[in-house]
Amino acid sequence: MPAPSVVLPPLDPQRPNPVLAVATRSGAVESWHRGAVAVWHGDALAFAVGDVARPVFARSAVKPLQALPFLERGLADRLGLPPQELAVMCASHDGAPVHTAAVRSLLARGGLREDQLGCGPHAPFDHDSRLALLRAGEQPGKVHNNCSGKHSGFLHLAAACGDPLERYLDPDCSSQREVNAAVAAMAGLTGPVPTGIDGCGAPTFVLPLAALARSFANLANPAGQGAVRTAACRRILDAVGCAPELLAGEKRFCTALLRQWPGRVFAKNGAEGVYAVALAPDPARVRFPQALGIAIKIDDGAERGYQPVVVDLLQHLGALSRELPPALAAFHRQTLRNTQKLVVGEVACVHGWGPA
């Protein structure tokens, strides 16, 4: 498959994105993370920080959108899919036994095999699972790839569309065109969305950050998207609410957010500093009661750069109180320790969001 040619506008050194988070050491700022933030509220862009019109590679953040055609074709019902397997389809998982078991079960429902997965193998992200493989003298397989659930869903969709299974990652095959159309519609874009090649070999979408935020607001409240798509969106939120550990892993940021609002949130990381959150409407958020879609891109690609920013922003939006649950407080102010286990600094959000 030839590599698509994607042209992104260069960053403007005269108008850099603002500093969103810093890392300190011994009380002084040692590093900083610049980036952009888009917040979509209901049917409009509520506010923006930095350049949210600039296209970015959305990477794995769009996995719930990529799962929509699978649901809209009725494949989940036809295959008798439980929430755990739908959640792992949308996952960037840790490769722990709970994840690999769900992926293998998902494949088996269509008589599919692990060797048909187009993603490459890599060691599990989960520390204990990685050690267990080493102790057993086993090599990581494709099923351990954090995107193996998505690829399993793609194989099922390709079979339903009549595509040759060996070509299921081709952006021009019928199934991937359906996926592209779903992403475009959710993001409010016309025409096919430009794609590049993701780390797992699947098409990755090039979207303005504001459009990514809009797509997540639509995921949280799909009213106006049609009955079939509305049902698909709600089923995805229900699935990850039921099985949050399947979307990421026990110690992951996504899992902590999903457990905060079960069935009412979808939180998803993408590589290279991308993060997106969908929050269902809530009258208790006085200034922002409608569906929220949040999209963040950290310029240097660091995961630690967006985690404290997301928590701080959710506090500003009224979704989280100032008294954070321990699972989220650990991401809000991330302690930095040296090899002696001494606290030497922290990573924290420094952006001021304006009036609460």
Residue frames relative to the residue before (quaternion, step in Angstrom):
aa qw qx qy qz dx dy dz
M 1.0000 0.0000 0.0000 0.0000 0.00 0.00 0.00
P 0.3747 -0.7413 0.5014 0.2424 3.62 -0.59 1.03
A 0.5159 -0.6435 0.4700 0.3146 3.55 -1.10 0.71
P 0.4307 -0.6868 0.5120 0.2840 3.61 -0.80 0.95
S 0.3649 -0.7069 0.5589 0.2340 3.54 -1.16 0.60
V 0.0072 -0.8010 0.5956 -0.0598 3.56 -0.57 1.21
V 0.1316 -0.7851 0.6026 0.0565 3.55 -0.86 0.98
L 0.1001 -0.7813 0.6150 0.0377 3.57 -0.68 1.13
P 0.5230 -0.6295 0.4578 0.3474 3.59 -1.00 0.70
P 0.5014 -0.6551 0.4598 0.3288 3.60 -0.97 0.72
L 0.5475 -0.5816 0.4799 0.3628 3.54 -1.21 0.51
D 0.3726 -0.7284 0.5354 0.2095 3.55 -0.99 0.85
P 0.3218 -0.7781 0.5004 0.2016 3.64 -0.35 1.14
Q 0.6275 0.5397 -0.3365 0.4491 3.57 1.22 -0.39
R 0.7720 0.2133 -0.1282 0.5850 3.57 1.25 -0.39
P 0.0030 0.8428 -0.5379 0.0190 3.61 0.53 1.10
N 0.5591 -0.5596 0.4800 0.3793 3.54 -1.23 0.46
P 0.5524 -0.6366 0.4180 0.3389 3.61 -1.06 0.63
V 0.5543 -0.5560 0.4919 0.3765 3.53 -1.31 0.30
L 0.1894 -0.8013 0.5621 0.0786 3.57 -0.76 1.09
A 0.8070 0.0344 0.0186 0.5893 3.58 1.02 -0.78
V 0.1548 -0.7764 0.6034 0.0959 3.55 -1.22 0.53
A 0.2759 -0.6978 0.6279 0.2066 3.51 -1.35 0.38
T 0.1734 -0.7985 0.5712 0.0779 3.56 -0.83 0.99
R 0.0669 -0.7529 0.6516 0.0646 3.52 -1.33 0.39
S 0.8444 -0.0439 -0.0200 0.5336 3.55 -0.78 1.09
G 0.7454 -0.4487 0.2085 0.4467 3.53 0.98 0.92
A 0.6897 0.4261 -0.2817 0.5132 3.61 1.26 -0.02
V 0.5202 -0.6242 0.4774 0.3344 3.57 -1.15 0.62
E 0.1814 -0.8037 0.5630 0.0650 3.54 -0.74 1.12
S 0.7962 0.0191 0.0308 0.6039 3.59 1.01 -0.84
W 0.1201 -0.7853 0.6016 0.0832 3.55 -1.23 0.40
H 0.2668 -0.7549 0.5870 0.1201 3.51 -1.28 0.60
R 0.1830 -0.7737 0.6012 0.0804 3.56 -0.61 1.19
G 0.1666 0.8020 -0.5648 0.0999 3.55 -1.18 0.46
A 0.3993 -0.6804 0.5620 0.2483 3.50 -1.41 -0.10
V 0.1317 -0.7805 0.6099 0.0389 3.55 -1.19 0.72
A 0.0601 -0.7715 0.6327 0.0300 3.57 -0.97 0.92
V 0.0773 -0.7808 0.6193 0.0279 3.57 -0.95 0.92
W 0.1278 -0.7823 0.6086 0.0352 3.56 -0.64 1.19
H 0.0690 -0.8025 0.5927 -0.0070 3.57 -0.77 1.07
G 0.8167 -0.0054 -0.0348 0.5759 3.58 -0.47 1.19
D 0.7687 -0.3225 0.2526 0.4913 3.56 -0.54 -1.16
A 0.7152 0.3931 -0.2588 0.5166 3.61 1.15 0.48
L 0.5415 -0.5762 0.4956 0.3593 3.52 -1.31 0.39
A 0.3155 -0.7832 0.5083 0.1692 3.59 -0.47 1.21
F 0.7493 -0.2534 0.1500 0.5931 3.57 0.95 -0.84
A 0.2079 -0.7689 0.5976 0.0924 3.51 -1.30 0.44
V 0.1417 -0.7392 0.6528 0.0856 3.52 -1.22 0.67
G 0.8062 0.1492 -0.1358 0.5562 3.57 -0.64 1.05
D 0.7007 -0.4671 0.3504 0.4100 3.54 -1.34 -0.25
V 0.0491 -0.8331 0.5509 -0.0094 3.58 -0.08 1.30
A 0.5737 0.5726 -0.3880 0.4386 3.59 1.26 -0.01
R 0.5595 0.6208 -0.3861 0.3906 3.56 1.22 -0.42
P 0.4298 -0.6989 0.4982 0.2802 3.62 -0.79 0.93
V 0.0785 -0.7678 0.6349 0.0341 3.53 -1.18 0.73
F 0.4970 -0.5724 0.5341 0.3744 3.55 -1.27 0.29
A 0.3316 -0.7865 0.4898 0.1778 3.58 -0.47 1.20
R 0.2076 -0.8248 0.4982 0.1685 3.57 1.29 -0.40
S 0.8418 -0.2257 0.1274 0.4735 3.62 -1.05 -0.66
A 0.4445 0.7025 -0.4640 0.3059 3.62 1.18 -0.12
V 0.7162 0.4669 -0.2627 0.4472 3.61 1.06 -0.67
K 0.3130 0.7897 -0.4901 0.1954 3.63 1.17 0.17
P 0.6486 0.4938 -0.3644 0.4502 3.68 0.88 -0.64
L 0.6340 0.5151 -0.3329 0.4711 3.59 1.09 -0.64
Q 0.6488 0.5216 -0.3139 0.4565 3.57 1.05 -0.75
A 0.6480 0.5245 -0.3141 0.4542 3.59 1.19 -0.44
L 0.4902 0.7102 -0.4195 0.2818 3.61 1.18 -0.38
P 0.6718 0.4905 -0.3403 0.4386 3.68 0.76 -0.83
F 0.5742 0.5786 -0.3715 0.4443 3.61 1.10 -0.65
L 0.7089 0.4413 -0.2551 0.4875 3.58 0.87 -0.94
E 0.6806 0.5185 -0.2955 0.4251 3.56 0.92 -0.90
R 0.6498 0.4750 -0.3125 0.5044 3.58 1.23 -0.35
G 0.5245 -0.6704 0.3903 0.3509 3.57 1.27 0.07
L 0.3629 0.7717 -0.4703 0.2273 3.59 1.22 0.27
A 0.6072 0.5624 -0.3671 0.4245 3.60 1.03 -0.67
D 0.6792 0.4656 -0.2871 0.4893 3.59 0.98 -0.83
R 0.6473 0.5361 -0.3188 0.4381 3.56 0.95 -0.88
L 0.7423 0.3955 -0.2106 0.4983 3.58 1.03 -0.82
G 0.4040 -0.7292 0.4625 0.3019 3.59 1.27 -0.18
L 0.1792 0.8458 -0.4846 0.1327 3.54 1.08 0.83
P 0.2995 -0.7303 0.5790 0.2044 3.62 -0.87 0.89
P 0.6970 -0.4794 0.3131 0.4316 3.61 -1.20 0.32
Q 0.6154 0.5760 -0.3572 0.4025 3.59 0.99 -0.78
E 0.7122 0.4511 -0.2666 0.4672 3.59 0.93 -0.83
L 0.6064 0.5092 -0.3583 0.4945 3.57 1.15 -0.47
A 0.6341 0.5249 -0.3317 0.4608 3.59 1.00 -0.78
V 0.6898 0.4764 -0.3013 0.4543 3.61 0.86 -0.86
M 0.5544 0.5858 -0.3893 0.4449 3.60 1.23 -0.36
C 0.7267 0.4053 -0.2161 0.5109 3.58 1.14 -0.67
A 0.5558 0.6996 -0.3232 0.3118 3.55 1.33 -0.11
S 0.1550 -0.6371 0.7272 0.2034 3.40 -1.57 0.19
H 0.0313 -0.8962 0.4421 -0.0204 3.51 0.57 1.27
D 0.6237 -0.5977 0.3983 0.3084 3.52 -1.37 0.36
G 0.4532 -0.6961 0.4549 0.3210 3.59 1.20 -0.20
A 0.3646 0.7125 -0.5046 0.3235 3.58 1.19 0.52
P 0.7034 -0.4710 0.3057 0.4358 3.64 -1.18 0.34
V 0.6258 0.5384 -0.3544 0.4391 3.61 1.00 -0.72
H 0.6712 0.4882 -0.2949 0.4735 3.59 1.09 -0.69
T 0.6890 0.4741 -0.2965 0.4611 3.58 0.81 -0.94
A 0.6122 0.5394 -0.3551 0.4562 3.61 1.07 -0.65
A 0.6620 0.4998 -0.3100 0.4646 3.59 0.96 -0.84
V 0.6518 0.5061 -0.3211 0.4647 3.60 0.97 -0.81
R 0.6641 0.5030 -0.3114 0.4571 3.59 0.90 -0.88
S 0.6406 0.5113 -0.3204 0.4748 3.58 1.04 -0.75
L 0.6356 0.5319 -0.3208 0.4585 3.57 1.00 -0.83
L 0.6517 0.5027 -0.3098 0.4759 3.58 0.95 -0.84
A 0.6794 0.5249 -0.2976 0.4175 3.56 0.85 -1.01
R 0.5857 0.6032 -0.3740 0.3914 3.60 1.08 -0.59
G 0.7592 0.2999 -0.1944 0.5439 3.58 1.20 -0.43
G 0.5283 -0.6385 0.4067 0.3845 3.57 1.24 0.28
L 0.4221 0.7066 -0.4598 0.3334 3.58 1.16 0.60
R 0.3307 -0.7545 0.5442 0.1587 3.55 -1.23 0.56
E 0.6232 -0.5563 0.4037 0.3731 3.55 -1.21 0.54
D 0.6662 0.5176 -0.3267 0.4261 3.59 0.96 -0.73
Q 0.5925 0.5540 -0.3744 0.4492 3.60 1.26 -0.09
L 0.4919 0.6466 -0.4379 0.3849 3.59 1.25 -0.18
G 0.3638 -0.7634 0.4999 0.1871 3.56 -0.89 0.94
C 0.5591 0.5861 -0.4025 0.4265 3.58 1.24 -0.13
G 0.4651 -0.6684 0.5020 0.2914 3.56 -1.17 0.56
P 0.5520 -0.6065 0.4437 0.3613 3.60 -1.19 0.36
H 0.0974 0.7528 -0.6510 -0.0099 3.54 -1.27 0.42
A 0.6435 -0.5343 0.3760 0.3989 3.57 -1.21 0.46
P 0.5845 -0.5791 0.4232 0.3794 3.60 -1.07 0.62
F 0.4979 -0.6298 0.5040 0.3185 3.56 -1.11 0.68
D 0.6255 0.5543 -0.3325 0.4370 3.57 1.10 -0.74
H 0.4950 -0.7070 0.4264 0.2708 3.57 -0.67 1.18
D 0.6974 0.4761 -0.2880 0.4518 3.60 0.78 -0.99
S 0.6555 0.5083 -0.3143 0.4617 3.59 1.00 -0.78
R 0.6286 0.5308 -0.3287 0.4637 3.56 1.06 -0.74
L 0.6638 0.4929 -0.2975 0.4774 3.59 0.97 -0.85
A 0.6300 0.5443 -0.3373 0.4394 3.58 1.01 -0.79
L 0.6337 0.5165 -0.3280 0.4734 3.58 1.02 -0.75
L 0.6582 0.5158 -0.3089 0.4531 3.56 0.91 -0.91
R 0.6739 0.4987 -0.2963 0.4575 3.57 0.90 -0.92
A 0.6924 0.4592 -0.2749 0.4839 3.56 1.10 -0.68
G 0.4409 -0.7114 0.4429 0.3216 3.57 1.27 -0.12
E 0.4824 0.6704 -0.4226 0.3731 3.56 1.21 0.52
Q 0.3993 -0.6881 0.5542 0.2450 3.54 -1.24 0.56
P 0.5438 -0.5892 0.4653 0.3752 3.61 -1.08 0.58
G 0.2436 -0.7704 0.5734 0.1353 3.55 -1.11 0.72
K 0.7137 -0.4230 0.3220 0.4562 3.55 -1.28 0.04
V 0.6097 0.5762 -0.3526 0.4147 3.57 1.09 -0.68
H 0.6364 0.5234 -0.3315 0.4595 3.61 1.21 -0.45
N 0.4725 0.6640 -0.4493 0.3661 3.58 1.21 -0.26
N 0.5228 -0.6770 0.4148 0.3103 3.60 -0.81 0.95
C 0.7070 0.4368 -0.2525 0.4955 3.59 1.25 -0.41
S 0.3673 0.7745 -0.4693 0.2122 3.62 1.23 0.10
G 0.6067 0.5523 -0.3626 0.4420 3.60 1.09 -0.57
K 0.6393 0.5174 -0.3165 0.4727 3.57 0.97 -0.88
H 0.6725 0.4969 -0.2995 0.4595 3.57 0.90 -0.91
S 0.6148 0.5373 -0.3509 0.4585 3.59 1.05 -0.67
G 0.6523 0.4996 -0.3078 0.4797 3.57 1.00 -0.81
F 0.6253 0.5406 -0.3304 0.4556 3.56 1.03 -0.79
L 0.6360 0.5255 -0.3340 0.4559 3.59 0.99 -0.79
H 0.6469 0.5041 -0.3191 0.4750 3.58 0.94 -0.84
L 0.6629 0.5026 -0.3078 0.4617 3.58 0.92 -0.88
A 0.6400 0.5258 -0.3282 0.4542 3.59 0.95 -0.83
A 0.6436 0.5136 -0.3249 0.4652 3.57 0.98 -0.83
A 0.6632 0.5067 -0.3052 0.4586 3.60 0.98 -0.83
C 0.6979 0.4557 -0.2585 0.4883 3.58 1.14 -0.67
G 0.4907 -0.6747 0.4260 0.3499 3.60 1.24 -0.15
D 0.4076 0.7037 -0.4841 0.3229 3.59 1.18 0.45
P 0.5266 -0.5711 0.5006 0.3819 3.60 -1.14 0.48
L 0.4837 -0.7104 0.4193 0.2924 3.58 -0.66 1.04
E 0.6344 0.5350 -0.3424 0.4407 3.58 1.07 -0.60
R 0.7105 0.4083 -0.2531 0.5143 3.61 1.26 -0.21
Y 0.3342 0.8031 -0.4631 0.1697 3.59 1.20 0.21
L 0.6785 0.4724 -0.3013 0.4751 3.63 1.19 -0.30
D 0.4546 0.6809 -0.4534 0.3523 3.59 1.26 -0.02
P 0.4445 -0.7159 0.4605 0.2791 3.64 -0.60 1.04
D 0.6956 0.4803 -0.2752 0.4581 3.60 1.17 -0.48
C 0.5066 0.6255 -0.4564 0.3792 3.63 1.19 -0.01
S 0.6919 -0.5185 0.3097 0.3957 3.57 -1.20 0.54
S 0.6796 0.5056 -0.3093 0.4323 3.57 0.86 -0.93
Q 0.6881 0.4624 -0.2954 0.4748 3.60 0.93 -0.82
R 0.5912 0.5345 -0.3814 0.4683 3.60 1.13 -0.43
E 0.6178 0.5250 -0.3450 0.4729 3.58 1.07 -0.68
V 0.6389 0.5187 -0.3195 0.4697 3.58 0.98 -0.85
N 0.6538 0.5169 -0.3167 0.4528 3.58 0.89 -0.91
A 0.6597 0.5123 -0.3118 0.4530 3.58 0.93 -0.89
A 0.6431 0.5189 -0.3260 0.4592 3.60 1.02 -0.75
V 0.6441 0.5118 -0.3203 0.4696 3.58 0.96 -0.86
A 0.6539 0.5221 -0.3118 0.4501 3.59 0.92 -0.93
A 0.6788 0.4978 -0.2987 0.4497 3.58 0.86 -0.94
M 0.6716 0.4951 -0.3036 0.4601 3.58 0.92 -0.86
A 0.7048 0.4498 -0.2540 0.4862 3.57 1.09 -0.71
G 0.4673 -0.6989 0.4304 0.3287 3.59 1.26 -0.08
L 0.4927 0.6500 -0.4248 0.3928 3.57 1.16 0.63
T 0.3255 -0.7252 0.5698 0.2085 3.56 -1.18 0.56
G 0.7821 0.2979 -0.2317 0.4959 3.54 -1.09 0.73
P 0.6771 -0.4880 0.3463 0.4283 3.57 -1.23 0.28
V 0.4151 -0.6850 0.5445 0.2489 3.56 -1.12 0.76
P 0.4797 -0.6559 0.4846 0.3239 3.64 -0.86 0.84
T 0.1146 -0.8007 0.5858 0.0510 3.56 -1.07 0.72
G 0.1938 -0.7069 0.6606 0.1624 3.48 -1.39 0.37
I 0.5655 -0.5720 0.4474 0.3910 3.59 -1.20 -0.37
D 0.3555 -0.7561 0.5171 0.1860 3.54 -0.72 1.13
G 0.7088 -0.4624 0.3225 0.4239 3.56 -1.30 0.17
C 0.7038 0.4427 -0.2504 0.4959 3.58 1.18 -0.60
G 0.6141 -0.5766 0.3406 0.4176 3.58 1.28 0.00
A 0.5723 0.5882 -0.3820 0.4250 3.60 1.26 -0.22
P 0.6010 -0.5236 0.4272 0.4268 3.61 -1.21 0.27
T 0.1236 -0.7640 0.6283 0.0793 3.57 -1.05 0.81
F 0.4082 -0.7783 0.4423 0.1788 3.53 -0.81 1.06
V 0.2917 -0.7329 0.5953 0.1527 3.53 -1.13 0.82
L 0.0965 0.8161 -0.5504 0.1476 3.56 -0.32 1.32
P 0.4980 -0.5677 0.5363 0.3770 3.57 -1.15 0.47
L 0.5820 -0.6087 0.3994 0.3622 3.57 -0.97 0.80
A 0.6263 0.5392 -0.3392 0.4494 3.59 1.03 -0.73
A 0.6457 0.5130 -0.3214 0.4654 3.60 1.04 -0.72
L 0.6108 0.5298 -0.3508 0.4724 3.59 1.08 -0.67
A 0.6405 0.5111 -0.3216 0.4745 3.60 0.98 -0.82
R 0.6441 0.5243 -0.3209 0.4552 3.58 0.97 -0.83
S 0.6459 0.5279 -0.3276 0.4437 3.58 0.95 -0.83
F 0.6784 0.4731 -0.2967 0.4774 3.59 1.03 -0.72
A 0.5855 0.5306 -0.3796 0.4813 3.61 1.11 -0.48
N 0.6550 0.4956 -0.3059 0.4814 3.60 1.02 -0.77
L 0.6090 0.5358 -0.3541 0.4655 3.59 1.09 -0.63
A 0.6844 0.4891 -0.2786 0.4634 3.58 1.00 -0.84
N 0.7850 0.0339 -0.0127 0.6184 3.57 1.14 -0.65
P 0.0726 -0.8654 0.4955 0.0145 3.59 0.16 1.29
A 0.2644 0.7697 -0.5383 0.2189 3.61 1.17 0.39
G 0.7545 0.3152 -0.2592 0.5140 3.55 -0.79 1.00
Q 0.6152 0.5513 -0.3423 0.4478 3.59 1.28 -0.12
G 0.5946 -0.5484 0.3707 0.4565 3.58 1.27 -0.06
A 0.6366 -0.5857 0.3522 0.3572 3.56 -1.14 0.71
V 0.6695 0.5086 -0.3134 0.4414 3.59 0.90 -0.89
R 0.6909 0.4609 -0.2837 0.4793 3.58 0.88 -0.92
T 0.6033 0.5565 -0.3549 0.4477 3.59 1.03 -0.73
A 0.6660 0.4947 -0.2975 0.4724 3.57 0.93 -0.91
A 0.6440 0.5269 -0.3226 0.4511 3.59 1.00 -0.80
C 0.6566 0.5086 -0.3114 0.4617 3.59 0.92 -0.89
R 0.6814 0.4858 -0.2979 0.4593 3.56 0.87 -0.90
R 0.6336 0.5311 -0.3388 0.4491 3.57 1.04 -0.69
I 0.6275 0.5294 -0.3352 0.4623 3.58 1.06 -0.72
L 0.6670 0.4835 -0.3094 0.4750 3.61 0.88 -0.86
D 0.6383 0.5195 -0.3297 0.4626 3.59 1.01 -0.77
A 0.6555 0.5365 -0.3168 0.4267 3.58 0.94 -0.90
V 0.7191 0.4198 -0.2672 0.4850 3.59 0.81 -0.94
G 0.5915 0.5468 -0.3695 0.4633 3.57 1.18 -0.39
C 0.6677 0.4918 -0.2785 0.4844 3.54 1.13 -0.74
A 0.8100 0.1219 -0.0251 0.5731 3.59 1.00 -0.83
P 0.0366 -0.8596 0.5092 0.0231 3.63 0.62 1.08
E 0.6365 0.5493 -0.3396 0.4218 3.59 1.05 -0.69
L 0.5949 0.5718 -0.3653 0.4311 3.61 1.22 -0.36
L 0.6315 0.5548 -0.3430 0.4192 3.61 1.11 -0.54
A 0.8073 0.0861 -0.0202 0.5835 3.58 1.09 -0.63
G 0.5647 -0.5448 0.4303 0.4463 3.58 0.10 -1.31
E 0.7316 -0.4773 0.2712 0.4042 3.54 -1.26 0.42
K 0.7869 0.3317 -0.1689 0.4922 3.61 0.93 -0.81
R 0.5004 0.6985 -0.3946 0.3254 3.58 1.26 0.12
F 0.6376 -0.5559 0.3990 0.3539 3.53 -1.26 0.62
C 0.6330 0.5403 -0.3349 0.4418 3.60 0.91 -0.90
T 0.6647 0.5175 -0.3062 0.4434 3.57 0.88 -0.94
A 0.6431 0.5254 -0.3239 0.4533 3.59 0.97 -0.84
L 0.6682 0.4863 -0.3021 0.4752 3.60 0.98 -0.79
L 0.6444 0.5268 -0.3288 0.4463 3.59 0.94 -0.82
R 0.6787 0.4901 -0.2948 0.4607 3.58 1.01 -0.74
Q 0.5689 0.5984 -0.3828 0.4145 3.57 1.22 -0.29
W 0.7963 0.0727 -0.0105 0.6004 3.60 1.04 -0.80
P 0.1240 -0.8408 0.5196 0.0875 3.66 0.47 1.08
G 0.8392 0.1634 -0.1539 0.4953 3.53 -0.86 1.04
R 0.7177 0.4248 -0.2445 0.4946 3.60 1.26 -0.11
V 0.7486 0.3264 -0.1795 0.5485 3.57 1.27 0.00
F 0.0364 -0.7267 0.6803 0.0882 3.49 -1.31 0.48
A 0.0165 -0.7966 0.6027 -0.0438 3.57 -0.64 1.15
K 0.0653 0.8383 -0.5299 0.1102 3.57 -0.65 1.08
N 0.3155 -0.7356 0.5752 0.1689 3.50 -0.98 0.96
G 0.1087 -0.7226 0.6717 0.1221 3.49 -1.38 0.38
A 0.6113 -0.5623 0.3939 0.3938 3.57 -1.14 0.50
E 0.8205 0.2821 -0.2074 0.4518 3.54 -1.37 0.31
G 0.7512 -0.4828 0.2253 0.3898 3.53 0.85 1.05
V 0.4924 0.6312 -0.4537 0.3914 3.60 1.12 0.58
Y 0.0891 0.7778 -0.6200 0.0521 3.56 -1.04 0.79
A 0.0408 -0.7961 0.6037 -0.0039 3.55 -1.08 0.81
V 0.0988 -0.7827 0.6142 0.0197 3.54 -1.12 0.79
A 0.1222 -0.7460 0.6504 0.0741 3.54 -1.10 0.85
L 0.0328 -0.7969 0.6030 -0.0145 3.58 -0.81 1.04
A 0.4505 -0.7034 0.4875 0.2541 3.56 -0.79 1.06
P 0.6514 -0.5099 0.3778 0.4159 3.60 -1.20 0.42
D 0.0406 0.7902 -0.6074 0.0708 3.55 -1.10 0.80
P 0.3678 -0.7601 0.4898 0.2169 3.63 -0.43 1.18
A 0.5755 0.6030 -0.3786 0.4022 3.60 1.19 -0.43
R 0.6158 0.4680 -0.3568 0.5239 3.59 1.23 -0.33
V 0.2949 -0.8322 0.4338 0.1799 3.54 0.21 1.30
R 0.7618 0.3680 -0.2123 0.4890 3.60 0.79 -0.97
F 0.7890 0.2081 -0.0966 0.5699 3.58 1.17 -0.54
P 0.0835 0.8622 -0.4959 0.0608 3.62 0.68 1.07
Q 0.6306 0.5454 -0.3463 0.4300 3.60 1.14 -0.46
A 0.7228 -0.4035 0.3093 0.4682 3.57 -1.30 0.02
L 0.1993 -0.7836 0.5819 0.0875 3.54 -1.02 0.89
G 0.0533 -0.7529 0.6544 0.0442 3.51 -1.14 0.77
I 0.0818 -0.8044 0.5884 -0.0069 3.56 -0.69 1.13
A 0.0267 0.7805 -0.6244 0.0181 3.57 -0.98 0.84
I 0.0546 -0.7973 0.6005 -0.0274 3.54 -0.90 1.03
K 0.0311 -0.7608 0.6476 0.0296 3.53 -1.14 0.74
I 0.2153 -0.7600 0.6041 0.1054 3.55 -0.73 1.13
D 0.5073 -0.7108 0.3927 0.2886 3.57 -0.60 1.15
D 0.7476 0.4012 -0.2374 0.4731 3.59 0.92 -0.84
G 0.5418 -0.6781 0.3670 0.3345 3.59 1.29 0.12
A 0.4919 0.6976 -0.4156 0.3139 3.60 1.25 0.07
E 0.4804 -0.6700 0.4977 0.2694 3.54 -0.93 0.97
R 0.6628 0.5157 -0.3177 0.4403 3.58 0.93 -0.85
G 0.5893 0.6044 -0.3629 0.3946 3.58 1.20 -0.39
Y 0.7541 0.3872 -0.2331 0.4764 3.60 1.03 -0.66
Q 0.5652 0.6454 -0.4008 0.3215 3.61 1.01 -0.62
P 0.7059 0.4179 -0.2978 0.4882 3.67 0.74 -0.84
V 0.6090 0.5621 -0.3505 0.4362 3.57 1.13 -0.63
V 0.6405 0.5257 -0.3277 0.4538 3.60 0.93 -0.86
V 0.6767 0.4830 -0.3041 0.4651 3.60 0.84 -0.93
D 0.6599 0.5075 -0.3105 0.4589 3.58 0.91 -0.88
L 0.6530 0.5102 -0.3097 0.4663 3.57 0.98 -0.83
L 0.6460 0.5143 -0.3251 0.4610 3.61 0.95 -0.80
Q 0.6053 0.5203 -0.3552 0.4865 3.59 1.12 -0.54
H 0.6573 0.5147 -0.3101 0.4548 3.58 0.93 -0.90
L 0.6963 0.4782 -0.2684 0.4632 3.58 1.01 -0.81
G 0.5290 -0.6593 0.3930 0.3620 3.58 1.26 -0.12
A 0.4821 0.6686 -0.4385 0.3581 3.58 1.24 0.19
L 0.7669 0.2055 -0.1148 0.5971 3.57 1.17 -0.66
S 0.4219 -0.6783 0.5346 0.2761 3.56 -1.11 0.68
R 0.6574 -0.4999 0.3785 0.4179 3.57 -1.27 0.14
E 0.6613 0.4393 -0.2912 0.5338 3.56 1.21 -0.53
L 0.1480 -0.8450 0.5119 0.0457 3.54 -0.06 1.31
P 0.5074 -0.5897 0.5127 0.3632 3.58 -1.17 0.51
P 0.6464 -0.5647 0.3380 0.3861 3.61 -1.02 0.71
A 0.6364 0.5548 -0.3424 0.4123 3.61 0.97 -0.81
L 0.7268 0.3917 -0.2373 0.5120 3.60 1.08 -0.65
A 0.5718 0.5909 -0.3822 0.4218 3.58 1.11 -0.58
A 0.6270 0.5558 -0.3335 0.4321 3.59 1.08 -0.71
F 0.6897 0.4396 -0.2740 0.5060 3.59 1.18 -0.53
H 0.5970 0.5926 -0.3571 0.4061 3.59 1.17 -0.55
R 0.7627 0.0421 -0.0144 0.6453 3.56 0.99 -0.89
Q 0.1403 -0.8432 0.5180 0.0328 3.53 -0.09 1.35
T 0.3556 -0.7646 0.5062 0.1808 3.54 -0.53 1.21
L 0.1931 -0.7570 0.6146 0.1089 3.56 -0.99 0.89
R 0.0686 -0.8025 0.5927 -0.0023 3.55 -0.80 1.06
N 0.3917 -0.6889 0.5454 0.2730 3.55 -1.19 0.47
T 0.7354 -0.4272 0.2801 0.4453 3.60 -1.25 -0.08
Q 0.6208 0.5104 -0.3421 0.4869 3.58 1.30 -0.17
K 0.4793 -0.6844 0.4044 0.3721 3.55 1.38 0.07
L 0.4526 0.6700 -0.4622 0.3643 3.58 1.22 0.41
V 0.4653 -0.6561 0.5145 0.2972 3.58 -1.07 0.76
V 0.0685 -0.8261 0.5594 0.0018 3.57 -0.66 1.10
G 0.8018 -0.1065 0.0832 0.5821 3.59 1.22 -0.24
E 0.2667 -0.7508 0.5765 0.1812 3.52 -1.30 -0.35
V 0.3263 -0.6732 0.6143 0.2510 3.53 -1.39 0.21
A 0.1047 0.8079 -0.5661 0.1254 3.58 -0.71 1.06
C 0.5470 -0.5933 0.4852 0.3366 3.54 -1.29 0.47
V 0.1032 -0.8085 0.5771 0.0520 3.58 -0.93 0.85
H 0.5022 0.6575 -0.4366 0.3533 3.58 1.22 0.05
G 0.2983 -0.7339 0.5821 0.1835 3.55 -1.02 0.83
W 0.3193 -0.8010 0.4811 0.1581 3.57 -0.57 1.15
G 0.5718 -0.5744 0.4030 0.4252 3.58 1.19 -0.18
P 0.7809 -0.3208 0.2181 0.4897 3.62 -1.25 -0.20
A 0.4626 -0.6812 0.4999 0.2683 3.56 -1.04 0.84
